[in-house]
């Protein structure tokens, strides 16, 4: 009896010890100070950078010392646009750190919680549909994500932050709202608060137009989660399609704010998503999708009835059961057509399309930062090359592929060059150089040894995109504060002259036809091919495309 009592006392003592340790551990976690560990990291910048900080009313802008002027511009834009971005959602974000990464060429941005911050890659995209400054577009889009996440710092998620910290809003957004809804609202915001934005790009919804007019009506899950058999646009396109049509149909331009507030208020309801959509738009999500299909199908049919007849087309590639995309087409001769191919079976590659429509793989390619160009039996493009050490350091170098030998060669090292092009004689290569501290220049170099000859800063401190050589002069698309236009550079006079005034339409895929330029533009609401004679100033539209047309070399 005494022995049994002794053992029970030991067990009780041990249980008390375990309980005390557990209680102390819980209290230590509850009242712990801020942790210095990084919960979610996008990578590191080069170690030699000296970091600075600009404090504004709402933001702490953190940046490397050598981009001081660019950092001040970002700080100004963040503050200037904050009220317009936050007001439709009724969001009041707390002071937020903003980290600028100028050594990464993969133009992008993100907003994340735990720890809460915004990270912006300041290098502008060398191709794409934006017809305004990159920093404006980036700030408008990412600031909207800050407002969205702030909506999940209220209601049940406020006390949840006492236990889970800044993970709580991220968990709320991940559980209660879809990525396409967040991205679609951000695209709508960047469009309505600027003169550009993906919502004004006719190519942004072009696949939905092709699908709806062809009777391809899928359910919500198939549009949202994609398919290995049928091509599906990304979250940005789906989200913008639904958000823009809901706002147009209901007239509720505060739709996203109403949606997120109702989601948070009904967090315990398994049908909270359906309740939120019905309360903020009058219909549940599936009915909203059906109404969006009806609305856009009718709109596109009316548009086509006015624009018809369309330029006839003939397919030169064979049909497959799975989707395949051919982009950056380069017709070298009547029986030699090259393109960049992407499908679900292999990595992106450069191919040659024969007369039968079948393709032959020539070489695999990485992340291409420009359209490929042909000169003297070789194809050139710029490609992103990541640093071996730092995640937030990468380069854009010129790559050469020899069609006769089938060999690939990296011509430059650790540069930020994009959009290569050649003079008609092929002796001079010119590229666009983007500077870490902002701005761009047109760089001319000898083709034989890649010796740098001369560099011309962009006119009006703008961003140079593509360039071609016509009649001994160089013509470049340039983005300034007023939009995108075409400027002419006379290398002898070393001066830029405006040829086509800036406007908020896209001009891309520049090529040469005799003494004229060929390019694609959405000047009349659809991407078509235009013919422009610099000497006379005559501009003609060559195609009337039902969906989209891009120019060819």
Secondary structure as UniProt FT lines:
FT   HELIX           2..30
FT   TURN            47..48
FT   STRAND          51..55
FT   STRAND          59..64
FT   HELIX           65..67
FT   HELIX           68..87
FT   TURN            88..90
FT   STRAND          96..101
FT   STRAND          109..112
FT   TURN            113..116
FT   STRAND          117..121
FT   HELIX           134..150
FT   HELIX           151..153
FT   HELIX           156..164
FT   TURN            165..166
FT   HELIX           167..176
FT   HELIX           179..192
FT   HELIX           198..200
FT   TURN            202..203
FT   HELIX           206..213
FT   TURN            214..215
FT   HELIX           220..225
FT   HELIX           235..250
FT   TURN            253..254
FT   HELIX           255..265
FT   TURN            266..268
FT   TURN            270..271
FT   HELIX           272..281
FT   HELIX           285..307
FT   STRAND          325..333
FT   TURN            334..335
FT   STRAND          336..342
FT   STRAND          349..353
FT   TURN            355..356
FT   STRAND          359..364
FT   STRAND          373..375
FT   TURN            376..377
FT   STRAND          378..386
FT   TURN            391..392
FT   STRAND          394..402
FT   TURN            403..405
FT   STRAND          408..410
FT   STRAND          416..422
FT   TURN            424..425
FT   STRAND          428..434
FT   TURN            436..437
FT   STRAND          440..446
FT   TURN            447..449
FT   STRAND          452..457
FT   HELIX           459..461
FT   STRAND          463..470
FT   TURN            471..472
FT   STRAND          473..480
FT   TURN            481..482
FT   STRAND          483..490
FT   TURN            491..494
FT   STRAND          495..503
FT   STRAND          507..513
FT   TURN            514..515
FT   STRAND          516..521
FT   TURN            523..524
FT   STRAND          528..533
FT   TURN            534..537
FT   STRAND          538..541
//
